[in-house]
Each structure stands twice: as C-alpha cells, then as structure tokens.
Amino acid sequence: MAPDTVPGRVLVVGTGLIGTSVALALRARGVSVWLNDADRSSAALAEGLGAGTAVTDLRDAKGIADVAVLAMPPEAVGEMLRASQDAAVADVYTDVASVKSLPASRARELGCDLASYVPGHPMAGRERHGPAAGRADLFLGRTWAVCPLPETSGDAVAAVTALARACGANVVTADTATHDQWVALVSHAPHVVSSAMAARLAADGVTADALRLAGGGLRDVTRVAAGDPVLWTQILSANAAPVAEILKAVAADLADAAETPADMTGLLVRGRDGVGRIPGKRGDSPREFAVVQVVMADRPGELARLFGVAGDADVNVEDVRIEHSPGHPTGVAEISVRPERASALLDALTADGWTARR
Amino acid sequence: MAPDTVPGRVLVVGTGLIGTSVALALRARGVSVWLNDADRSSAALAEGLGAGTAVTDLRDAKGIADVAVLAMPPEAVGEMLRASQDAAVADVYTDVASVKSLPASRARELGCDLASYVPGHPMAGRERHGPAAGRADLFLGRTWAVCPLPETSGDAVAAVTALARACGANVVTADTATHDQWVALVSHAPHVVSSAMAARLAADGVTADALRLAGGGLRDVTRVAAGDPVLWTQILSANAAPVAEILKAVAADLADAAETPADMTGLLVRGRDGVGRIPGKRGDSPREFAVVQVVMADRPGELARLFGVAGDADVNVEDVRIEHSPGHPTGVAEISVRPERASALLDALTADGWTARR
C-alpha cells in the first residue's frame, strides 16, 4: 500500500463507542469495514447502524483487512493482538487505548509481531458508551496520537496515520513513554486534581446553602470529577508513575500557597501562562487562526468528507463552526486553520469541487 | 418601609460591572436610581446607558436614597461606608464585595453605624469589566448572599433582601465568617487549585505537541486560571485563612494519591459525590425541577420583569432557557423551579398578566 493511501479494508475489533465511531467514520469515506465483538449483540447493533459487516469468529477472518483496529481497554489489547495476529486477520494492527506503555509491554511479553503493530490513541470520547453512542464525526479536528515502537515498520505507521486522518483527526507522533507522560499531564492528573477539589464539597460541615453560592468556575473545575471512579482507577493505575510525578508537584504548589497565601501571585501567573499554552478549539483568540468558509449541503457524511480533504492536504483543523439557517438546505462550515495553511486547504477544497473562500 | 417592599430610591456608588448591573436591573423594576463614581466619566457612561442619574458629590446628596449600594473592592468599602453615612445619603447601606469579614471589620474600626449596614455579595460576574459591560439580567436566577452583623437591624436586612430579589436573585443569609468560608470553598480555593494544575502546563519540558492532546477536560479544569493574577491575589489575601484550610486538605489528598495511585478509588468516589452536591443551573438532571413556560415579547426588560414576579412570589429560579425563533417577535422562557413551587409561580405570572403554562 502506498504511503498516505487510506486503507481500503479495515477490521474493527470491539464495537464500543470508539470502535463504532472509527467504523462509521471510515464507512463515510468508502472504506470496507468488518466488525467483531465478543458480545455479538454489540457487533450486530453496530452493523445495524451501518458501521460495517459483522464477522462472528476472527479465526475465520484470515487476510480480511489491511488494518485491524483493536478498540478495547489497555489491559485487553495484548491478548487480542496475539489472537488476531495468530489468525492473520490483517497486515497492520493498531489499538486505541488511553495509555500506551502497558499494552506495548504486554504485546512484547506475548511475543506479538511488533513490526506490524502501531499503538495509537485518538483523543476523543463522549459521556455515553456503547455502539449506539458511535458517531462518524467523533474524531473530526481531534488529535490522534500514533506511537510506533522501535520495531514498528514505516509502512505500518503510514497506514495507521492515513486511517486516523481518514477519520478527520490530526496526527501527532510520539514514543509510548512520552505519550503516557503527555496524557498524564493533559488528562489523568487533571482528573485527580478535579476530584480532590470536588471531594471538599462532600466534606463534613459543608451545607446545601454553601453550595448555593457555587458559580460556573466551580462547575468547570470539578466537572470531570463526575466520571466513573472504577474506570478512572483503572486508567490511573495503568499510568501511575507519570501521574504521581505531576500530582506531587501540584500538591507542593498548593501546600506552599496555603502557607503564604499573600504570596501566591507567582503561582497564579504560572497558571495563567499554562492556560495560555493550550491550543485551539475553545477559549482561544480567533485572531490566531485563519478561517476558511465552505458551503455544505445538508446531507449525512458531508462534514466527514470535508475533513477528509483537509486531512489529505495535511491541514490541521483547529476549530470548526457550522452556520446553518433553520429550514435552509445548505449551510456554511467555518474552518479555523493556522494562517500559513489556509491556502493549501482552499486549494485542496476547490480541487475537490467545494465552494470555499477565506 | 414595609418588609419585602422594593426600595423606591437607590443610590449606586461605584459604576463598574456590578454597580451598573444593579442599577439597570432596578431601573427595569421602576426604581429611581442615582449613580456616583470617583471616575465621573464612568458614572456618565452608566447614566447614558439608562442606569440612572449621576450625582457628582455625595456631600450634596443627603437623604437621596432608601438604600445605598457600595459597589467597590472589599478594601474600599469601609471608608466609603463611613463617608456616605457622614453625608447621610441613605437609610440603609449595603455592599457587593466578594469577601465579607474584611469590610465588616473595617466598618467597625471606623465607627460606622452598623445597624443600617447589611454586608452583601451577589454571586455573579462576567469576563468583561466597567459600566459598558453592565446587564440588567446579570443577577437573574443567581444567589445573592446577605450577611447581617449582630448589630444590623431587621428593617435594613429586609430592605436589602427586597433589593436583591428585585434584581432577580435568590437570597441566602449567613454571617460574614460563614460567608467567607463558603466562598473559599466554592470560588477561591478552586481558583488556586485550577492555577496549580495549569502551572504544570508551563513547566520546563512541556512541548506544544503534548498540549495538542488537550481535550475538554483539561480546558474545563484550568479555565478559571486564566483570570487576572493581581486581582485574584487581592481576593485570596482578603480571605487567606479559610482558603488555606481547604488548600491544605486538597494538597494532602493529592500527595496521598501520588503515594498510592492504585488506591485512589476512595478519593474519586468522594469527588464524584462532591460534584453531585452542586445544585441546579447546569449539568443537573432536569427531572428534579418543574418547568414553567412563559410567552415573552421581544423587548428590553421583559426577562427582568418576569424574574421580578418570581422573586415577589418567593420562587427560586433554578434555571432558565430562552427559546426564540429568529425573526419571530415573541419567544418562550422555560423556567425551572422546584416542583412544589411551580403552582405559586404560575399563579403569580397569570395574576400579573403573563401567558404561562407548565
């Protein structure tokens, strides 16, 4: 398969939210998708949603796919990689688990073929779970981490990168240990920090009247703490050392602030600087990006097709807003990109037959 | 003045965001409003916005108002209370500063009349500052803490309570020390915790690629850390002891979590329980509230008038959504209230001439 070519045949193993969303996104790009899940009713539901065709037994699926996407929790990836490689279902294998060192180590222990294995992690999710929550646009404009091992072949990396882009995502490459430090910083430690603040609200002596003073700030800070404690304990345990390092530093800063409250401007300045480094999407100054406007018909798959063009042109989508008048059959997508990439996107869209302007 | 009667004449000293918004809200209820600010151009702008009539010198304003609202930072309240009581501008005085023990102590030190002083704090704000940012609906459905001192008269408390309700707010009463513990918990400590997490993003070695993995969770947790470090240092210094107590507890929980990461389910469960205690407004299950629908004309002050009726009927507004078709002159306000108060609201609205239904 040539580099940057979207795989034509993909097997998705595990039809939960992420697996089904990958399948739906690829179907929208015309990819042939096969579905498998230990829970046959889950795969059947995903099939009913148009996500692909269910296959009951992987042992009957030799050579069925160019790429197999293993969409399951981190601790289950190693065994499934071993089983699917034993059945030779695909040329290239990837997973979508939220930590990367653990599944990679397990794959190594189990003697899996590492040349064809590309650990991956799309940064997307929803509150809801299961195939019914799947959405073709779940990865649009999101970051998808691709984390090759030293043994992983360049062709395998290219195939998984093309797959991620076909789903509308922007690819970032890192080794597995670096990835795990990154997600500890941007996801896992913030979850624990949010929980520790929220836990104060459940302390003895906190009255309902006190909580009536709560505003949007408290809600923002504590929102993620509403997540499932059992699921999050699994995630945090699978990435314990990088998370602990950050929590220690945060705890030390907070203890210092408690000690000398009049002297915490330095911490507040560092905090403001830190927030300012978070890129794109929300809360950003729109001046930083150029906006490309694209006329869109109101039909399913149109946005996915649009983001496919952007991905093929190697343009990162920083934000997207859809303007749509009720009852009017066409709308306008306003796509924010880095100014130096706006022309490339405009050219690619025009070449593909879209009506677009800056 | 009879209890629960909205003051007919109000003087607002300080025409920033909060002062101007109080003035606009009261003007919408037909209250006569006078405006004063050390910066005359600020008072003039507020006057130009229809917030009331500017008075240049408080010493010429003897007996001008039933209630004077001092809308300025905590450290300035005491002196202004002394000056305005010396000028005898009003029968009753209140302030809107975000901490209450500091201005109350200062007022006591300065020998102010405490019988006519009702410390207060509306829980509302915006990103923007100054009179131009003022909005008549800033306090709609928000909580307004009223914090009488032991010396404060019942009549003074009744007048300020009626004023807060006339602005559309729901009143909670607490002594000043309790108020300060409450805001430490729901606002000040969360700000520092958010900053401490955000500060990690500005640490050495954190790359732009790492931050490209940031999702909505990190943005939520760190959003308030974007606030002005100098302003927040003032706020935190004015409420140092209650904030320090909470920060110490959060730091201890985070240090424990770093020590035994596999054992943090307990913290996550407490955090989830804490989030679940935050009432109303956002993220709540809508089942908990009854929804009253009210037809609204598209003209200024309509919402303020609506909330005035709810306040007069002693109905707390838990949430409000406006449904409005573009180009259509009337909309529908969907008002969430506790189920047992829905009939009272419906009766009050109908008696006041509104078209309303459950």
HADDOCK unambig.tbl for C-alpha pairs under 7 A between the chains (distance, minus, plus):
assign (segid A and resid 123 and name CA) (segid B and resid 213 and name CA) 6.41 0.50 0.50
assign (segid A and resid 123 and name CA) (segid B and resid 215 and name CA) 6.99 0.50 0.50
assign (segid A and resid 143 and name CA) (segid B and resid 212 and name CA) 6.59 0.50 0.50
assign (segid A and resid 143 and name CA) (segid B and resid 213 and name CA) 5.91 0.50 0.50
assign (segid A and resid 172 and name CA) (segid B and resid 209 and name CA) 6.96 0.50 0.50
assign (segid A and resid 182 and name CA) (segid B and resid 210 and name CA) 5.10 0.50 0.50
assign (segid A and resid 186 and name CA) (segid B and resid 211 and name CA) 6.89 0.50 0.50
assign (segid A and resid 186 and name CA) (segid B and resid 213 and name CA) 6.82 0.50 0.50
assign (segid A and resid 186 and name CA) (segid B and resid 214 and name CA) 5.30 0.50 0.50
assign (segid A and resid 186 and name CA) (segid B and resid 218 and name CA) 5.84 0.50 0.50
assign (segid A and resid 187 and name CA) (segid B and resid 217 and name CA) 6.81 0.50 0.50
assign (segid A and resid 187 and name CA) (segid B and resid 218 and name CA) 6.17 0.50 0.50
assign (segid A and resid 190 and name CA) (segid B and resid 197 and name CA) 6.62 0.50 0.50
assign (segid A and resid 190 and name CA) (segid B and resid 218 and name CA) 6.24 0.50 0.50
assign (segid A and resid 190 and name CA) (segid B and resid 221 and name CA) 6.71 0.50 0.50
assign (segid A and resid 194 and name CA) (segid B and resid 221 and name CA) 6.57 0.50 0.50
assign (segid A and resid 195 and name CA) (segid B and resid 267 and name CA) 6.76 0.50 0.50
assign (segid A and resid 195 and name CA) (segid B and resid 268 and name CA) 5.62 0.50 0.50
assign (segid A and resid 195 and name CA) (segid B and resid 271 and name CA) 4.25 0.50 0.50
assign (segid A and resid 195 and name CA) (segid B and resid 272 and name CA) 6.93 0.50 0.50
assign (segid A and resid 196 and name CA) (segid B and resid 250 and name CA) 5.56 0.50 0.50
assign (segid A and resid 196 and name CA) (segid B and resid 253 and name CA) 6.29 0.50 0.50
assign (segid A and resid 196 and name CA) (segid B and resid 254 and name CA) 6.68 0.50 0.50
assign (segid A and resid 196 and name CA) (segid B and resid 267 and name CA) 6.65 0.50 0.50
assign (segid A and resid 196 and name CA) (segid B and resid 271 and name CA) 6.13 0.50 0.50
assign (segid A and resid 197 and name CA) (segid B and resid 190 and name CA) 6.63 0.50 0.50
assign (segid A and resid 197 and name CA) (segid B and resid 250 and name CA) 6.12 0.50 0.50
assign (segid A and resid 198 and name CA) (segid B and resid 271 and name CA) 4.51 0.50 0.50
assign (segid A and resid 198 and name CA) (segid B and resid 274 and name CA) 4.93 0.50 0.50
assign (segid A and resid 198 and name CA) (segid B and resid 275 and name CA) 5.69 0.50 0.50
assign (segid A and resid 199 and name CA) (segid B and resid 267 and name CA) 6.87 0.50 0.50
assign (segid A and resid 199 and name CA) (segid B and resid 270 and name CA) 4.78 0.50 0.50
assign (segid A and resid 199 and name CA) (segid B and resid 271 and name CA) 3.94 0.50 0.50
assign (segid A and resid 199 and name CA) (segid B and resid 274 and name CA) 5.16 0.50 0.50
assign (segid A and resid 200 and name CA) (segid B and resid 274 and name CA) 6.81 0.50 0.50
assign (segid A and resid 201 and name CA) (segid B and resid 274 and name CA) 4.57 0.50 0.50
assign (segid A and resid 202 and name CA) (segid B and resid 270 and name CA) 6.42 0.50 0.50
assign (segid A and resid 202 and name CA) (segid B and resid 273 and name CA) 6.16 0.50 0.50
assign (segid A and resid 202 and name CA) (segid B and resid 274 and name CA) 4.38 0.50 0.50
assign (segid A and resid 209 and name CA) (segid B and resid 172 and name CA) 6.99 0.50 0.50
assign (segid A and resid 210 and name CA) (segid B and resid 182 and name CA) 5.10 0.50 0.50
assign (segid A and resid 211 and name CA) (segid B and resid 186 and name CA) 6.90 0.50 0.50
assign (segid A and resid 211 and name CA) (segid B and resid 278 and name CA) 5.79 0.50 0.50
assign (segid A and resid 211 and name CA) (segid B and resid 279 and name CA) 6.79 0.50 0.50
assign (segid A and resid 212 and name CA) (segid B and resid 143 and name CA) 6.61 0.50 0.50
assign (segid A and resid 212 and name CA) (segid B and resid 279 and name CA) 6.43 0.50 0.50
assign (segid A and resid 213 and name CA) (segid B and resid 123 and name CA) 6.41 0.50 0.50
assign (segid A and resid 213 and name CA) (segid B and resid 143 and name CA) 5.95 0.50 0.50
assign (segid A and resid 213 and name CA) (segid B and resid 186 and name CA) 6.83 0.50 0.50
assign (segid A and resid 214 and name CA) (segid B and resid 186 and name CA) 5.29 0.50 0.50
assign (segid A and resid 214 and name CA) (segid B and resid 278 and name CA) 6.99 0.50 0.50
assign (segid A and resid 217 and name CA) (segid B and resid 187 and name CA) 6.80 0.50 0.50
assign (segid A and resid 217 and name CA) (segid B and resid 224 and name CA) 6.05 0.50 0.50
assign (segid A and resid 218 and name CA) (segid B and resid 186 and name CA) 5.83 0.50 0.50
assign (segid A and resid 218 and name CA) (segid B and resid 187 and name CA) 6.18 0.50 0.50
assign (segid A and resid 218 and name CA) (segid B and resid 190 and name CA) 6.23 0.50 0.50
assign (segid A and resid 220 and name CA) (segid B and resid 220 and name CA) 4.78 0.50 0.50
assign (segid A and resid 220 and name CA) (segid B and resid 221 and name CA) 5.81 0.50 0.50
assign (segid A and resid 221 and name CA) (segid B and resid 190 and name CA) 6.69 0.50 0.50
assign (segid A and resid 221 and name CA) (segid B and resid 194 and name CA) 6.58 0.50 0.50
assign (segid A and resid 221 and name CA) (segid B and resid 220 and name CA) 5.83 0.50 0.50
assign (segid A and resid 221 and name CA) (segid B and resid 221 and name CA) 4.06 0.50 0.50
assign (segid A and resid 221 and name CA) (segid B and resid 222 and name CA) 6.75 0.50 0.50
assign (segid A and resid 222 and name CA) (segid B and resid 221 and name CA) 6.75 0.50 0.50
assign (segid A and resid 222 and name CA) (segid B and resid 275 and name CA) 6.36 0.50 0.50
assign (segid A and resid 224 and name CA) (segid B and resid 217 and name CA) 6.05 0.50 0.50
assign (segid A and resid 225 and name CA) (segid B and resid 271 and name CA) 5.67 0.50 0.50
assign (segid A and resid 225 and name CA) (segid B and resid 272 and name CA) 5.37 0.50 0.50
assign (segid A and resid 225 and name CA) (segid B and resid 275 and name CA) 6.79 0.50 0.50
assign (segid A and resid 226 and name CA) (segid B and resid 272 and name CA) 4.60 0.50 0.50
assign (segid A and resid 226 and name CA) (segid B and resid 275 and name CA) 6.15 0.50 0.50
assign (segid A and resid 227 and name CA) (segid B and resid 272 and name CA) 6.93 0.50 0.50
assign (segid A and resid 229 and name CA) (segid B and resid 265 and name CA) 5.82 0.50 0.50
assign (segid A and resid 229 and name CA) (segid B and resid 268 and name CA) 5.17 0.50 0.50
assign (segid A and resid 229 and name CA) (segid B and resid 269 and name CA) 5.73 0.50 0.50
assign (segid A and resid 230 and name CA) (segid B and resid 265 and name CA) 6.61 0.50 0.50
assign (segid A and resid 233 and name CA) (segid B and resid 262 and name CA) 6.70 0.50 0.50
assign (segid A and resid 233 and name CA) (segid B and resid 264 and name CA) 6.64 0.50 0.50
assign (segid A and resid 233 and name CA) (segid B and resid 265 and name CA) 5.78 0.50 0.50
assign (segid A and resid 236 and name CA) (segid B and resid 261 and name CA) 6.87 0.50 0.50
assign (segid A and resid 237 and name CA) (segid B and resid 261 and name CA) 6.11 0.50 0.50
assign (segid A and resid 237 and name CA) (segid B and resid 262 and name CA) 4.96 0.50 0.50
assign (segid A and resid 240 and name CA) (segid B and resid 261 and name CA) 5.82 0.50 0.50
assign (segid A and resid 244 and name CA) (segid B and resid 258 and name CA) 4.11 0.50 0.50
assign (segid A and resid 244 and name CA) (segid B and resid 261 and name CA) 6.92 0.50 0.50
assign (segid A and resid 247 and name CA) (segid B and resid 254 and name CA) 5.85 0.50 0.50
assign (segid A and resid 247 and name CA) (segid B and resid 255 and name CA) 6.71 0.50 0.50
assign (segid A and resid 247 and name CA) (segid B and resid 258 and name CA) 5.74 0.50 0.50
assign (segid A and resid 248 and name CA) (segid B and resid 254 and name CA) 6.98 0.50 0.50
assign (segid A and resid 248 and name CA) (segid B and resid 255 and name CA) 5.70 0.50 0.50
assign (segid A and resid 248 and name CA) (segid B and resid 258 and name CA) 6.04 0.50 0.50
assign (segid A and resid 250 and name CA) (segid B and resid 196 and name CA) 5.58 0.50 0.50
assign (segid A and resid 250 and name CA) (segid B and resid 197 and name CA) 6.15 0.50 0.50
assign (segid A and resid 251 and name CA) (segid B and resid 251 and name CA) 4.29 0.50 0.50
assign (segid A and resid 251 and name CA) (segid B and resid 254 and name CA) 5.66 0.50 0.50
assign (segid A and resid 251 and name CA) (segid B and resid 255 and name CA) 5.81 0.50 0.50
assign (segid A and resid 253 and name CA) (segid B and resid 196 and name CA) 6.32 0.50 0.50
assign (segid A and resid 254 and name CA) (segid B and resid 196 and name CA) 6.70 0.50 0.50
assign (segid A and resid 254 and name CA) (segid B and resid 247 and name CA) 5.86 0.50 0.50
assign (segid A and resid 254 and name CA) (segid B and resid 248 and name CA) 6.98 0.50 0.50
assign (segid A and resid 254 and name CA) (segid B and resid 251 and name CA) 5.67 0.50 0.50
assign (segid A and resid 255 and name CA) (segid B and resid 247 and name CA) 6.72 0.50 0.50
assign (segid A and resid 255 and name CA) (segid B and resid 248 and name CA) 5.71 0.50 0.50
assign (segid A and resid 255 and name CA) (segid B and resid 251 and name CA) 5.82 0.50 0.50
assign (segid A and resid 258 and name CA) (segid B and resid 244 and name CA) 4.12 0.50 0.50
assign (segid A and resid 258 and name CA) (segid B and resid 247 and name CA) 5.75 0.50 0.50
assign (segid A and resid 258 and name CA) (segid B and resid 248 and name CA) 6.04 0.50 0.50
assign (segid A and resid 261 and name CA) (segid B and resid 236 and name CA) 6.85 0.50 0.50
assign (segid A and resid 261 and name CA) (segid B and resid 237 and name CA) 6.09 0.50 0.50
assign (segid A and resid 261 and name CA) (segid B and resid 240 and name CA) 5.81 0.50 0.50
assign (segid A and resid 261 and name CA) (segid B and resid 244 and name CA) 6.95 0.50 0.50
assign (segid A and resid 262 and name CA) (segid B and resid 233 and name CA) 6.70 0.50 0.50
assign (segid A and resid 262 and name CA) (segid B and resid 237 and name CA) 4.95 0.50 0.50
assign (segid A and resid 264 and name CA) (segid B and resid 233 and name CA) 6.62 0.50 0.50
assign (segid A and resid 265 and name CA) (segid B and resid 229 and name CA) 5.81 0.50 0.50
assign (segid A and resid 265 and name CA) (segid B and resid 230 and name CA) 6.62 0.50 0.50
assign (segid A and resid 265 and name CA) (segid B and resid 233 and name CA) 5.77 0.50 0.50
assign (segid A and resid 267 and name CA) (segid B and resid 195 and name CA) 6.76 0.50 0.50
assign (segid A and resid 267 and name CA) (segid B and resid 196 and name CA) 6.65 0.50 0.50
assign (segid A and resid 267 and name CA) (segid B and resid 199 and name CA) 6.87 0.50 0.50
assign (segid A and resid 268 and name CA) (segid B and resid 195 and name CA) 5.63 0.50 0.50
assign (segid A and resid 268 and name CA) (segid B and resid 225 and name CA) 6.99 0.50 0.50
assign (segid A and resid 268 and name CA) (segid B and resid 229 and name CA) 5.18 0.50 0.50
assign (segid A and resid 269 and name CA) (segid B and resid 229 and name CA) 5.74 0.50 0.50
assign (segid A and resid 270 and name CA) (segid B and resid 199 and name CA) 4.78 0.50 0.50
assign (segid A and resid 270 and name CA) (segid B and resid 202 and name CA) 6.41 0.50 0.50
assign (segid A and resid 271 and name CA) (segid B and resid 195 and name CA) 4.25 0.50 0.50
assign (segid A and resid 271 and name CA) (segid B and resid 196 and name CA) 6.13 0.50 0.50
assign (segid A and resid 271 and name CA) (segid B and resid 198 and name CA) 4.53 0.50 0.50
assign (segid A and resid 271 and name CA) (segid B and resid 199 and name CA) 3.96 0.50 0.50
assign (segid A and resid 271 and name CA) (segid B and resid 225 and name CA) 5.67 0.50 0.50
assign (segid A and resid 272 and name CA) (segid B and resid 195 and name CA) 6.95 0.50 0.50
assign (segid A and resid 272 and name CA) (segid B and resid 225 and name CA) 5.38 0.50 0.50
assign (segid A and resid 272 and name CA) (segid B and resid 226 and name CA) 4.61 0.50 0.50
assign (segid A and resid 272 and name CA) (segid B and resid 227 and name CA) 6.92 0.50 0.50
assign (segid A and resid 273 and name CA) (segid B and resid 202 and name CA) 6.18 0.50 0.50
assign (segid A and resid 274 and name CA) (segid B and resid 198 and name CA) 4.90 0.50 0.50
assign (segid A and resid 274 and name CA) (segid B and resid 199 and name CA) 5.14 0.50 0.50
assign (segid A and resid 274 and name CA) (segid B and resid 200 and name CA) 6.82 0.50 0.50
assign (segid A and resid 274 and name CA) (segid B and resid 201 and name CA) 4.58 0.50 0.50
assign (segid A and resid 274 and name CA) (segid B and resid 202 and name CA) 4.40 0.50 0.50
assign (segid A and resid 275 and name CA) (segid B and resid 198 and name CA) 5.68 0.50 0.50
assign (segid A and resid 275 and name CA) (segid B and resid 222 and name CA) 6.36 0.50 0.50
assign (segid A and resid 275 and name CA) (segid B and resid 225 and name CA) 6.79 0.50 0.50
assign (segid A and resid 275 and name CA) (segid B and resid 226 and name CA) 6.14 0.50 0.50
assign (segid A and resid 278 and name CA) (segid B and resid 211 and name CA) 5.77 0.50 0.50
assign (segid A and resid 278 and name CA) (segid B and resid 214 and name CA) 6.97 0.50 0.50
assign (segid A and resid 279 and name CA) (segid B and resid 211 and name CA) 6.83 0.50 0.50
assign (segid A and resid 279 and name CA) (segid B and resid 212 and name CA) 6.42 0.50 0.50
